[in-house]
């Protein structure tokens, strides 16, 4: 088998790995990995999504108490196979990428790396000393973003409305603090244990402003109840405003996608 060097090899940084490894199967491999509009690409995307689902399921099962050693052993084997497949996928994406080093620094590249990183670091370092790395396995679920158009559209919508969301988050934080201060002065004397400080009152402020209302902490004085009424009214805006922002941004993201399709 002979090596075919294409014009990509003359492009600085772009396609050099593809040119070096451009055997007969490379274009097909690139099409399968990067395109979901083909049968093979769609099958590959579905396969990876199934692996993600199985991986998250095994992670959850491992948290069950009193697992017998045999079950735990099989779960570890399944996790090992999935991590090997994810590693192969990561290396394949690096090889077929037009700009491999840009892929490594990209959002998807970082997610792909974090998804396999805990496994390989666990073979070098005792995971009992770095148990936090096992939590990073949950990042595998983010890999599904690449294969779901609706999720990608949501991320795009959040990016479009990022300035408004940041502003609204800051305003909401200020409102929560003011609500905590207000309920503290209204209820501290009547319920010194539940409203011991402004910090203790923040839990009530969060539950009330988000209209969750757990009911574990509630006002009993007239002033506290009147104050709660106004906070609940404000809470409706706290819930509805971001929903409206995201809905408008989703519509704009969809229009941008349709415009891009028409341009192509």
C-alpha positions as CSV (number, residue, x, y, z in Angstrom):
1,X,0.0,0.0,0.0
2,X,1.4,3.4,-1.0
3,X,1.1,6.7,0.8
4,X,-0.8,9.3,-1.2
5,X,0.2,12.9,-0.2
6,X,-2.5,15.4,-1.0
7,X,-2.5,19.1,-1.3
8,X,-3.4,19.3,2.4
9,X,0.2,18.4,3.2
10,X,1.3,21.8,1.9
11,X,-1.2,23.6,4.1
12,X,0.6,24.8,7.3
13,X,-1.0,23.0,10.2
14,X,-4.2,22.1,8.3
15,X,-4.6,18.5,7.2
16,X,-1.0,17.5,7.8
17,X,-2.0,14.5,9.8
18,X,-4.6,13.6,7.3
19,X,-2.0,13.8,4.5
20,X,0.5,11.7,6.4
21,X,-2.2,9.0,7.1
22,X,-4.2,9.4,3.9
23,X,-4.6,5.7,3.0
24,X,-7.6,4.5,1.1
25,X,-9.8,4.3,4.2
26,X,-9.1,7.7,5.6
27,X,-11.7,9.7,3.6
28,X,-14.4,7.1,4.6
29,X,-13.3,7.2,8.2
30,X,-13.5,11.0,8.3
31,X,-17.0,10.9,6.7
32,X,-18.2,8.3,9.2
33,X,-16.9,10.2,12.2
34,X,-17.7,13.8,11.3
35,X,-20.9,13.4,9.2
36,X,-24.2,12.2,10.5
37,X,-26.1,12.7,7.3
38,X,-24.8,9.4,5.9
39,X,-26.0,5.9,7.0
40,X,-22.6,5.0,8.3
41,X,-22.2,8.3,10.1
42,X,-25.7,8.1,11.6
43,X,-25.0,4.5,12.8
44,X,-21.7,5.7,14.4
45,X,-23.5,8.5,16.2
46,X,-26.2,6.2,17.5
47,X,-23.5,3.7,18.7
48,X,-21.6,6.4,20.6
49,X,-24.8,7.7,22.2
50,X,-25.6,4.1,23.3
51,X,-22.2,3.9,24.8
52,X,-22.8,7.1,26.7
53,X,-26.1,5.8,28.0
54,X,-24.5,2.6,29.1
55,X,-21.6,4.4,30.8
56,X,-23.9,6.7,32.8
57,X,-26.0,3.7,33.8
58,X,-23.0,1.7,35.0
59,X,-21.8,4.8,37.0
60,X,-25.2,5.0,38.7
61,X,-25.4,1.3,39.5
62,X,-22.0,1.5,41.1
63,X,-23.4,3.9,43.7
64,X,-25.9,1.3,44.9
65,X,-25.1,0.0,48.4
66,X,-24.1,-3.6,49.1
67,X,-23.1,-4.5,45.5
68,X,-21.7,-8.0,45.4
69,X,-18.1,-8.4,44.1
70,X,-19.2,-10.2,40.9
71,X,-21.6,-7.4,39.8
72,X,-18.9,-4.8,40.6
73,X,-16.4,-6.8,38.6
74,X,-18.7,-6.9,35.5
75,X,-19.4,-3.2,35.8
76,X,-15.7,-2.5,35.8
77,X,-15.3,-4.7,32.7
78,X,-18.0,-2.9,30.9
79,X,-16.6,0.5,31.9
80,X,-13.2,-0.6,30.7
81,X,-14.5,-1.6,27.2
82,X,-16.4,1.7,26.9
83,X,-13.4,3.7,27.9
84,X,-11.2,1.9,25.3
85,X,-13.8,2.7,22.6
86,X,-14.0,6.3,23.7
87,X,-10.2,6.5,23.6
88,X,-10.2,5.1,20.0
89,X,-12.8,7.6,19.1
90,X,-10.7,10.4,20.5
91,X,-7.6,9.3,18.6
92,X,-9.6,8.9,15.4
93,X,-11.1,12.4,15.7
94,X,-7.6,13.8,16.3
95,X,-6.2,12.0,13.2
96,X,-9.0,12.9,10.8
97,X,-9.4,16.5,12.0
98,X,-8.3,19.2,9.5
99,X,-6.7,21.1,12.4
100,X,-5.8,18.4,15.0
101,X,-4.4,20.8,17.6
102,X,-7.5,23.0,17.3
103,X,-9.7,20.0,17.9
104,X,-7.7,19.3,21.2
105,X,-8.4,22.8,22.4
106,X,-12.0,22.9,21.2
107,X,-15.0,22.4,23.5
108,X,-15.7,19.0,22.1
109,X,-12.1,18.0,22.2
110,X,-11.9,18.9,25.9
111,X,-15.1,17.0,26.7
112,X,-13.8,13.9,24.8
113,X,-10.5,14.1,26.8
114,X,-12.1,14.6,30.2
115,X,-14.4,11.7,29.5
116,X,-11.4,9.3,29.2
117,X,-8.9,11.1,31.5
118,X,-10.1,9.6,34.9
119,X,-9.6,6.0,33.6
120,X,-6.1,6.5,32.3
121,X,-4.9,8.6,35.3
122,X,-6.4,5.9,37.5
123,X,-4.0,3.3,36.0
124,X,-1.0,5.6,37.0
125,X,-2.2,7.0,40.4
126,X,-4.1,5.2,43.1
127,X,-7.7,6.5,42.7
128,X,-8.2,6.2,46.4
129,X,-6.0,9.3,46.7
130,X,-7.7,11.1,43.8
131,X,-11.3,9.9,44.1
132,X,-12.4,13.3,42.7
133,X,-11.3,12.1,39.3
134,X,-14.1,9.5,39.3
135,X,-16.6,12.3,39.4
136,X,-15.2,13.5,36.0
137,X,-16.7,10.3,34.5
138,X,-20.0,12.2,34.5
139,X,-18.6,14.5,31.8
140,X,-19.1,11.6,29.4
141,X,-22.8,12.6,29.2
142,X,-21.7,15.9,27.7
143,X,-20.4,14.0,24.7
144,X,-24.0,13.5,23.6
145,X,-24.1,17.3,22.8
146,X,-22.2,16.6,19.6
147,X,-24.8,14.2,18.3
148,X,-28.0,16.0,19.2
149,X,-29.1,18.9,17.1
150,X,-31.6,20.2,19.6
151,X,-29.0,20.3,22.4
152,X,-26.5,22.1,20.1
153,X,-29.3,24.6,19.3
154,X,-29.8,25.2,23.0
155,X,-26.1,25.8,23.6
156,X,-26.2,28.3,20.7
157,X,-29.3,30.0,22.2
158,X,-27.5,30.3,25.6
159,X,-24.5,31.8,23.8
160,X,-26.8,34.3,22.0
161,X,-28.4,35.4,25.2
162,X,-25.3,35.2,27.4
163,X,-25.1,38.9,28.2
164,X,-28.8,39.1,29.3
165,X,-28.5,35.9,31.3
166,X,-25.4,37.1,33.1
167,X,-27.2,40.4,33.9
168,X,-30.3,38.6,35.1
169,X,-28.2,36.3,37.2
170,X,-26.5,39.2,39.0
171,X,-29.9,40.9,39.6
172,X,-31.3,37.6,40.9
173,X,-28.4,37.3,43.3
174,X,-29.0,40.8,44.6
175,X,-32.7,40.1,45.1
176,X,-32.0,36.8,47.0
177,X,-29.7,38.7,49.3
178,X,-32.2,41.5,49.9
179,X,-35.0,38.9,50.5
180,X,-32.8,37.0,53.0
181,X,-32.1,40.3,54.9
182,X,-35.8,41.3,54.9
183,X,-37.1,37.9,56.2
184,X,-34.3,37.8,58.8
185,X,-35.5,41.1,60.4
186,X,-39.1,40.0,60.1
187,X,-38.7,36.5,61.6
188,X,-35.5,36.4,63.7
189,X,-37.2,37.2,67.0
190,X,-40.1,34.8,66.4
191,X,-38.0,31.9,65.0
192,X,-34.4,32.5,66.2
193,X,-33.3,28.9,65.3
194,X,-34.7,28.8,61.7
195,X,-33.7,32.4,60.9
196,X,-30.5,32.6,63.0
197,X,-28.7,34.8,60.5
198,X,-28.9,36.3,57.1
199,X,-27.0,33.3,55.8
200,X,-29.5,30.9,57.3
201,X,-32.3,33.0,55.7
202,X,-30.7,32.6,52.3
203,X,-32.2,29.1,52.0
204,X,-35.7,30.5,52.5
205,X,-34.9,33.3,49.9
206,X,-33.8,30.8,47.3
207,X,-36.8,28.5,47.8
208,X,-39.2,31.4,47.7
209,X,-37.8,33.4,44.8
210,X,-37.6,30.3,42.7
211,X,-41.3,29.5,43.7
212,X,-40.2,26.0,44.9
213,X,-41.4,26.5,48.5
214,X,-40.2,23.4,50.3
215,X,-42.1,24.3,53.4
216,X,-39.4,23.4,55.9
217,X,-38.8,27.1,56.7
218,X,-41.8,29.6,56.6
219,X,-42.8,32.8,58.2
220,X,-45.2,32.9,61.1
221,X,-45.4,36.7,61.8
222,X,-47.8,39.1,60.0
223,X,-44.8,41.1,58.7
224,X,-43.0,38.0,57.5
225,X,-46.1,36.7,55.7
226,X,-46.7,40.1,54.0
227,X,-43.0,40.3,53.0
228,X,-43.3,36.7,51.6
229,X,-46.2,37.7,49.5
230,X,-44.2,40.4,47.7
231,X,-41.2,38.1,47.3
232,X,-43.5,35.4,45.7
233,X,-44.7,38.0,43.2
234,X,-41.1,38.9,42.4
235,X,-40.4,35.2,42.2
236,X,-42.8,34.8,39.3
237,X,-40.6,37.2,37.3
238,X,-37.4,35.4,38.4
239,X,-38.8,32.2,36.8
240,X,-40.5,33.6,33.7
241,X,-37.8,36.1,32.5
242,X,-35.1,33.6,31.8
243,X,-37.6,31.2,30.2
244,X,-38.6,34.0,27.8
245,X,-35.0,34.9,27.1
246,X,-34.1,31.3,26.2
247,X,-37.3,30.9,24.1
248,X,-36.5,34.0,22.1
249,X,-32.9,32.9,21.6
250,X,-33.9,29.4,20.6
251,X,-36.1,30.9,17.8
252,X,-33.2,33.1,16.7
253,X,-30.9,30.1,16.7
254,X,-33.3,28.1,14.6
255,X,-33.5,31.0,12.1
256,X,-29.7,31.2,11.9
257,X,-29.6,27.4,11.2
258,X,-32.1,27.8,8.4
259,X,-30.2,30.7,7.0
260,X,-27.0,28.7,7.0
261,X,-28.7,25.8,5.2
262,X,-30.0,28.2,2.6
263,X,-26.5,29.7,2.2
264,X,-25.0,26.3,1.6
